Amino acid sequence: MLMACKYEEVSVLVVEDLILISDRAYSRNDVLEMKSLMINTLQFNLSVPTHCVFMRCFLKAAQSDKKLELLSFFIVELCLIEYEMLRFPLSFLAVAAIFIAQCSVNGFKKWTKTCERHTNYTEDQLFYDDPMIPTNFVHRWNHLKIDGYLWL
């Protein structure tokens, strides 16, 4: 309960609250030892990172503005609804979305050494002869119309 409430609850429980809930069946040390045992058993793998985690980190490395950020999130969301994209790591989808957004916003390819260093993906890795790579897959959306606006 102590670990779960750190993810979900607005007001986090403290150890003393859990001792009271258990009617003093456990001591403070017992609760903390069990928490430590559970975390060590899970090898600190408490949750899986989502595309949002990668996007925030990589957008910071790309020194993005609000326009680039919004377009990148839009593109990655388009990728996530395509079944074919499930075979790619979320980090790769985030990088591809940012790269596509940079190309769209700036009008030219702009993948800097800083972006390469923070993402561990080079510009060459974003393009190769696989039609399902997000940067090649974007042709599906070239004429996507939503509410009368032409995107990309």
C-alpha positions as protocol buffer text, in pm:
chain_id: "A"
residue {
  index: 1
  type: MET
  ca { x: 0 y: 0 z: 0 }
}
residue {
  index: 2
  type: LEU
  ca { x: 284 y: 235 z: 83 }
}
residue {
  index: 3
  type: MET
  ca { x: 435 y: 201 z: -265 }
}
residue {
  index: 4
  type: ALA
  ca { x: 102 y: 198 z: -452 }
}
residue {
  index: 5
  type: CYS
  ca { x: -22 y: 519 z: -293 }
}
residue {
  index: 6
  type: LYS
  ca { x: 290 y: 701 z: -415 }
}
residue {
  index: 7
  type: TYR
  ca { x: 166 y: 643 z: -771 }
}
residue {
  index: 8
  type: GLU
  ca { x: -206 y: 699 z: -733 }
}
residue {
  index: 9
  type: GLU
  ca { x: -297 y: 897 z: -424 }
}
residue {
  index: 10
  type: VAL
  ca { x: -311 y: 1274 z: -396 }
}
residue {
  index: 11
  type: SER
  ca { x: -202 y: 1268 z: -33 }
}
residue {
  index: 12
  type: VAL
  ca { x: 67 y: 1006 z: 25 }
}
residue {
  index: 13
  type: LEU
  ca { x: 39 y: 777 z: 325 }
}
residue {
  index: 14
  type: VAL
  ca { x: 319 y: 782 z: 580 }
}
residue {
  index: 15
  type: VAL
  ca { x: 448 y: 476 z: 760 }
}
residue {
  index: 16
  type: GLU
  ca { x: 272 y: 574 z: 1081 }
}
residue {
  index: 17
  type: ASP
  ca { x: -64 y: 573 z: 900 }
}
residue {
  index: 18
  type: LEU
  ca { x: -6 y: 215 z: 787 }
}
residue {
  index: 19
  type: ILE
  ca { x: 86 y: 111 z: 1141 }
}
residue {
  index: 20
  type: LEU
  ca { x: -243 y: 257 z: 1265 }
}
residue {
  index: 21
  type: ILE
  ca { x: -440 y: 91 z: 982 }
}
residue {
  index: 22
  type: SER
  ca { x: -289 y: -246 z: 1074 }
}
residue {
  index: 23
  type: ASP
  ca { x: -392 y: -191 z: 1439 }
}
residue {
  index: 24
  type: ARG
  ca { x: -24 y: -187 z: 1537 }
}
residue {
  index: 25
  type: ALA
  ca { x: 27 y: -543 z: 1412 }
}
residue {
  index: 26
  type: TYR
  ca { x: 348 y: -428 z: 1243 }
}
residue {
  index: 27
  type: SER
  ca { x: 625 y: -199 z: 1359 }
}
residue {
  index: 28
  type: ARG
  ca { x: 776 y: 85 z: 1157 }
}
residue {
  index: 29
  type: ASN
  ca { x: 1078 y: -132 z: 1090 }
}
residue {
  index: 30
  type: ASP
  ca { x: 856 y: -421 z: 966 }
}
residue {
  index: 31
  type: VAL
  ca { x: 680 y: -193 z: 716 }
}
residue {
  index: 32
  type: LEU
  ca { x: 1004 y: -44 z: 585 }
}
residue {
  index: 33
  type: GLU
  ca { x: 1172 y: -386 z: 559 }
}
residue {
  index: 34
  type: MET
  ca { x: 879 y: -521 z: 358 }
}
residue {
  index: 35
  type: LYS
  ca { x: 885 y: -216 z: 130 }
}
residue {
  index: 36
  type: SER
  ca { x: 1257 y: -267 z: 76 }
}
residue {
  index: 37
  type: LEU
  ca { x: 1208 y: -639 z: 9 }
}
residue {
  index: 38
  type: MET
  ca { x: 935 y: -572 z: -248 }
}
residue {
  index: 39
  type: ILE
  ca { x: 1135 y: -306 z: -431 }
}
residue {
  index: 40
  type: ASN
  ca { x: 1446 y: -524 z: -438 }
}
residue {
  index: 41
  type: THR
  ca { x: 1245 y: -825 z: -559 }
}
residue {
  index: 42
  type: LEU
  ca { x: 1108 y: -612 z: -842 }
}
residue {
  index: 43
  type: GLN
  ca { x: 1465 y: -488 z: -908 }
}
residue {
  index: 44
  type: PHE
  ca { x: 1333 y: -131 z: -895 }
}
residue {
  index: 45
  type: ASN
  ca { x: 1123 y: -197 z: -1210 }
}
residue {
  index: 46
  type: LEU
  ca { x: 807 y: -37 z: -1078 }
}
residue {
  index: 47
  type: SER
  ca { x: 666 y: 90 z: -1405 }
}
residue {
  index: 48
  type: VAL
  ca { x: 731 y: 88 z: -1777 }
}
residue {
  index: 49
  type: PRO
  ca { x: 823 y: 420 z: -1937 }
}
residue {
  index: 50
  type: THR
  ca { x: 567 y: 551 z: -2182 }
}
residue {
  index: 51
  type: HIS
  ca { x: 627 y: 752 z: -2496 }
}
residue {
  index: 52
  type: CYS
  ca { x: 567 y: 1067 z: -2288 }
}
residue {
  index: 53
  type: VAL
  ca { x: 878 y: 1003 z: -2078 }
}
residue {
  index: 54
  type: PHE
  ca { x: 1093 y: 978 z: -2390 }
}
residue {
  index: 55
  type: MET
  ca { x: 923 y: 1273 z: -2559 }
}
residue {
  index: 56
  type: ARG
  ca { x: 985 y: 1511 z: -2267 }
}
residue {
  index: 57
  type: CYS
  ca { x: 1351 y: 1413 z: -2243 }
}
residue {
  index: 58
  type: PHE
  ca { x: 1417 y: 1422 z: -2618 }
}
residue {
  index: 59
  type: LEU
  ca { x: 1225 y: 1747 z: -2675 }
}
residue {
  index: 60
  type: LYS
  ca { x: 1443 y: 1913 z: -2415 }
}
residue {
  index: 61
  type: ALA
  ca { x: 1753 y: 1790 z: -2600 }
}
residue {
  index: 62
  type: ALA
  ca { x: 1608 y: 1920 z: -2927 }
}
residue {
  index: 63
  type: GLN
  ca { x: 1554 y: 2263 z: -2764 }
}
residue {
  index: 64
  type: SER
  ca { x: 1194 y: 2262 z: -2882 }
}
residue {
  index: 65
  type: ASP
  ca { x: 939 y: 2537 z: -2878 }
}
residue {
  index: 66
  type: LYS
  ca { x: 567 y: 2487 z: -2815 }
}
residue {
  index: 67
  type: LYS
  ca { x: 487 y: 2440 z: -3185 }
}
residue {
  index: 68
  type: LEU
  ca { x: 746 y: 2163 z: -3224 }
}
residue {
  index: 69
  type: GLU
  ca { x: 631 y: 2000 z: -2901 }
}
residue {
  index: 70
  type: LEU
  ca { x: 264 y: 1993 z: -3002 }
}
residue {
  index: 71
  type: LEU
  ca { x: 337 y: 1862 z: -3352 }
}
residue {
  index: 72
  type: SER
  ca { x: 572 y: 1594 z: -3212 }
}
residue {
  index: 73
  type: PHE
  ca { x: 308 y: 1471 z: -2969 }
}
residue {
  index: 74
  type: PHE
  ca { x: 50 y: 1471 z: -3249 }
}
residue {
  index: 75
  type: ILE
  ca { x: 275 y: 1260 z: -3472 }
}
residue {
  index: 76
  type: VAL
  ca { x: 365 y: 1011 z: -3199 }
}
residue {
  index: 77
  type: GLU
  ca { x: -4 y: 972 z: -3115 }
}
residue {
  index: 78
  type: LEU
  ca { x: -69 y: 893 z: -3483 }
}
residue {
  index: 79
  type: CYS
  ca { x: 204 y: 628 z: -3464 }
}
residue {
  index: 80
  type: LEU
  ca { x: 58 y: 473 z: -3151 }
}
residue {
  index: 81
  type: ILE
  ca { x: -277 y: 400 z: -3315 }
}
residue {
  index: 82
  type: GLU
  ca { x: -111 y: 210 z: -3601 }
}
residue {
  index: 83
  type: TYR
  ca { x: -73 y: -161 z: -3530 }
}
residue {
  index: 84
  type: GLU
  ca { x: 244 y: -184 z: -3740 }
}
residue {
  index: 85
  type: MET
  ca { x: 422 y: 58 z: -3506 }
}
residue {
  index: 86
  type: LEU
  ca { x: 408 y: -184 z: -3210 }
}
residue {
  index: 87
  type: ARG
  ca { x: 728 y: -350 z: -3321 }
}
residue {
  index: 88
  type: PHE
  ca { x: 931 y: -34 z: -3258 }
}
residue {
  index: 89
  type: PRO
  ca { x: 1055 y: 76 z: -2916 }
}
residue {
  index: 90
  type: LEU
  ca { x: 871 y: 377 z: -2775 }
}
residue {
  index: 91
  type: SER
  ca { x: 1200 y: 566 z: -2766 }
}
residue {
  index: 92
  type: PHE
  ca { x: 1236 y: 520 z: -3142 }
}
residue {
  index: 93
  type: LEU
  ca { x: 880 y: 637 z: -3207 }
}
residue {
  index: 94
  type: ALA
  ca { x: 946 y: 946 z: -2996 }
}
residue {
  index: 95
  type: VAL
  ca { x: 1268 y: 1023 z: -3185 }
}
residue {
  index: 96
  type: ALA
  ca { x: 1102 y: 970 z: -3524 }
}
residue {
  index: 97
  type: ALA
  ca { x: 811 y: 1195 z: -3428 }
}
residue {
  index: 98
  type: ILE
  ca { x: 1043 y: 1473 z: -3315 }
}
residue {
  index: 99
  type: PHE
  ca { x: 1253 y: 1440 z: -3629 }
}
residue {
  index: 100
  type: ILE
  ca { x: 945 y: 1454 z: -3857 }
}
residue {
  index: 101
  type: ALA
  ca { x: 814 y: 1754 z: -3663 }
}
residue {
  index: 102
  type: GLN
  ca { x: 1151 y: 1931 z: -3693 }
}
residue {
  index: 103
  type: CYS
  ca { x: 1152 y: 1872 z: -4068 }
}
residue {
  index: 104
  type: SER
  ca { x: 796 y: 2003 z: -4095 }
}
residue {
  index: 105
  type: VAL
  ca { x: 845 y: 2310 z: -3875 }
}
residue {
  index: 106
  type: ASN
  ca { x: 1191 y: 2408 z: -4000 }
}
residue {
  index: 107
  type: GLY
  ca { x: 1147 y: 2298 z: -4360 }
}
residue {
  index: 108
  type: PHE
  ca { x: 1476 y: 2106 z: -4354 }
}
residue {
  index: 109
  type: LYS
  ca { x: 1642 y: 1816 z: -4172 }
}
residue {
  index: 110
  type: LYS
  ca { x: 1771 y: 1926 z: -3834 }
}
residue {
  index: 111
  type: TRP
  ca { x: 1910 y: 1638 z: -3627 }
}
residue {
  index: 112
  type: THR
  ca { x: 2196 y: 1777 z: -3422 }
}
residue {
  index: 113
  type: LYS
  ca { x: 2483 y: 1602 z: -3246 }
}
residue {
  index: 114
  type: THR
  ca { x: 2313 y: 1695 z: -2917 }
}
residue {
  index: 115
  type: CYS
  ca { x: 2000 y: 1509 z: -3028 }
}
residue {
  index: 116
  type: GLU
  ca { x: 2211 y: 1210 z: -3130 }
}
residue {
  index: 117
  type: ARG
  ca { x: 2393 y: 1206 z: -2797 }
}
residue {
  index: 118
  type: HIS
  ca { x: 2076 y: 1225 z: -2585 }
}
residue {
  index: 119
  type: THR
  ca { x: 1867 y: 983 z: -2792 }
}
residue {
  index: 120
  type: ASN
  ca { x: 2137 y: 738 z: -2909 }
}
residue {
  index: 121
  type: TYR
  ca { x: 1979 y: 748 z: -3256 }
}
residue {
  index: 122
  type: THR
  ca { x: 2157 y: 890 z: -3559 }
}
residue {
  index: 123
  type: GLU
  ca { x: 1980 y: 1046 z: -3854 }
}
residue {
  index: 124
  type: ASP
  ca { x: 2080 y: 743 z: -4064 }
}
residue {
  index: 125
  type: GLN
  ca { x: 1898 y: 510 z: -3824 }
}
residue {
  index: 126
  type: LEU
  ca { x: 1576 y: 702 z: -3881 }
}
residue {
  index: 127
  type: PHE
  ca { x: 1582 y: 617 z: -4253 }
}
residue {
  index: 128
  type: TYR
  ca { x: 1633 y: 283 z: -4416 }
}
residue {
  index: 129
  type: ASP
  ca { x: 1440 y: 78 z: -4670 }
}
residue {
  index: 130
  type: ASP
  ca { x: 1158 y: -35 z: -4446 }
}
residue {
  index: 131
  type: PRO
  ca { x: 821 y: 119 z: -4534 }
}
residue {
  index: 132
  type: MET
  ca { x: 705 y: 76 z: -4176 }
}
residue {
  index: 133
  type: ILE
  ca { x: 972 y: 302 z: -4024 }
}
residue {
  index: 134
  type: PRO
  ca { x: 780 y: 602 z: -3885 }
}
residue {
  index: 135
  type: THR
  ca { x: 979 y: 850 z: -4093 }
}
residue {
  index: 136
  type: ASN
  ca { x: 887 y: 653 z: -4410 }
}
residue {
  index: 137
  type: PHE
  ca { x: 538 y: 572 z: -4283 }
}
residue {
  index: 138
  type: VAL
  ca { x: 442 y: 939 z: -4259 }
}
residue {
  index: 139
  type: HIS
  ca { x: 341 y: 944 z: -4627 }
}
residue {
  index: 140
  type: ARG
  ca { x: 8 y: 799 z: -4509 }
}
residue {
  index: 141
  type: TRP
  ca { x: -62 y: 1123 z: -4329 }
}
residue {
  index: 142
  type: ASN
  ca { x: 64 y: 1366 z: -4593 }
}
residue {
  index: 143
  type: HIS
  ca { x: -288 y: 1468 z: -4688 }
}
residue {
  index: 144
  type: LEU
  ca { x: -467 y: 1402 z: -4362 }
}
residue {
  index: 145
  type: LYS
  ca { x: -757 y: 1640 z: -4325 }
}
residue {
  index: 146
  type: ILE
  ca { x: -903 y: 1707 z: -3984 }
}
residue {
  index: 147
  type: ASP
  ca { x: -1180 y: 1964 z: -3947 }
}
residue {
  index: 148
  type: GLY
  ca { x: -1088 y: 2123 z: -4280 }
}
residue {
  index: 149
  type: TYR
  ca { x: -719 y: 2173 z: -4192 }
}
residue {
  index: 150
  type: LEU
  ca { x: -441 y: 2008 z: -4385 }
}
residue {
  index: 151
  type: TRP
  ca { x: -183 y: 1854 z: -4148 }
}
residue {
  index: 152
  type: LEU
  ca { x: 178 y: 1792 z: -4243 }
}
